Structure formats: structure tokens, C-alpha cells
């Protein structure tokens, strides 16, 4: 589980990436919930697509984090 990180002037690249991953995860969950909350097929498709995009963004950040941050520790 990743710690909750606030971005400040003293934030490290690791802090920023952790916060970004959390925001992408939140956005993916938000869009998935929105897809379930509507009965309109076009809206469901849109929200499902947006959720998948945010999940992909999170995955890209996680890969970069693993490749560049974890190797430094």
C-alpha cells in the first residue's frame, strides 16, 4: 500500500509519481462508477473507455516508477 503523499516545494520525484498514480487510480474508479450509474449505453461506453484510459495511464506510471525509482533504492 502506498502512503498518501501531498505535493509541496520539497516533494521528490517519487512523491510526485506516487501522487500521480493515486490520482489515476481514483479517476479510473470514478469513471467505472459513472458507467454503472447511468442507463444510457453511449454514456456507459464513454465512461468505460475513460476508466480504461486512466487504468492504462496508472500502469504506465507504475512501470516508470518500477524502472526508475525502485532501482535507486
Secondary structure, 3 states (H helix, E strand, C coil): CCCCCCCCCCCCHHHHHHHHHHHHHHHHHHHHHHHHHCCCHHHHHHHHHHHHHHHHHHHHHHHHHHHHCHHHC
